[in-house]
Amino acid sequence: MMIFDAGFGVEILDTVKKIGIGNVNSFVHRMDHWLEIMVENADFLQNIFPGQILEYRRDVTNNEVPPNGRIVNFPLHPKPNHLINKQWIKQNWR
């Protein structure tokens, strides 16, 4: 997960427009992968806040979020609305 100042990325967006999103998608699966390639020396929030930004499939086991977890990133499937019967989703997803 990356965070940017407002207005950042105009050059990257211009590159995407020039190349074409279809061509970008032929090399990377998602736009965030493209950003990881294009942005040099980016600060990743996972490194700044270790153990607090989690991946659902990797870090949430037995439907339990580790105690230090603050943000859970979901894959394309499932999304939080697919897991609404889980107590931690009921308590935290808004």
N, C-alpha and C positions, 0 to 999 in steps of 0.2 A: 504494500500500500504506500503510495506516494502522496505528498501534499505540495501544492504550488501556491505562490503568490498570485493574486488577481492579475490578469493580463499576461501571465507567463504562457509560453507555448505557441505564440503566433507563428514563429518560424517552423515549428513542427507541423502545425496545421497547414501552413502553406505547402510544405513538402508533401503531405498527404494529398492535398488537392492536386498538386502537380503530377504526382505519381498515379493517383487514383486509388480510392479505397479498395477497389477490387484487386489491384495489384498488391497492395499492402496485405490484404487478407490472404493472398496466395502464399505469403511467406510466414505470417504469424496468425495464430488462432484468434487472439483478441487484441483489442487496441491497447490494453495495458502492457502487453508484451512489446508492442511497437514502442511505447513510451520508455520502457526499460532499456531498449536498445538505443533510442535516440537521445535520451537525457544523460549526459555524462555527469558523474559525481553526484547523483541524486541521493538524497537522504531517504532511507526507507524507514517508515514508522516502526516496522517490526524490529529494526535495530535500535532505534531510539527508545522504544518501550518494550524491551524483551519480555516475552511471556504474556503480554497483555493483548496483543492482536493475534487472533487465532484463526486457523482454517478449520471449518466444520469437520470435514472428512478426516483430517489428520489429528486434530486436537480434542475434539469432543468425543469422549468414549463413554459408553454406557449411559448416554444422554446426560452426562455431567460436564459442565463447563469447569475447567480448572479454576481454583479460587482466585488467581491473579488475573484471569481473563476479563477484558473490558469490551472488546469488539470481536464478534465472530463473523468471519467472511464466509459466505455461502457460495457453493458452486452453482452451475446452471440449474441443477436439480439435486437435492430438494432445496426449496426456498423456505423461509420461516413459516409462511402461510400453509405449507404442506405438513408442518410439524406442530400445529397449534395445540395439539393434545398433550404436548410435553410441558411439564411444569415450568421449566426454566424459560421456555418460549412465552408461555402465558404471563410470566412475571416481568419479562424484559423486553419483549418485542412490541413496538408501538408503531 
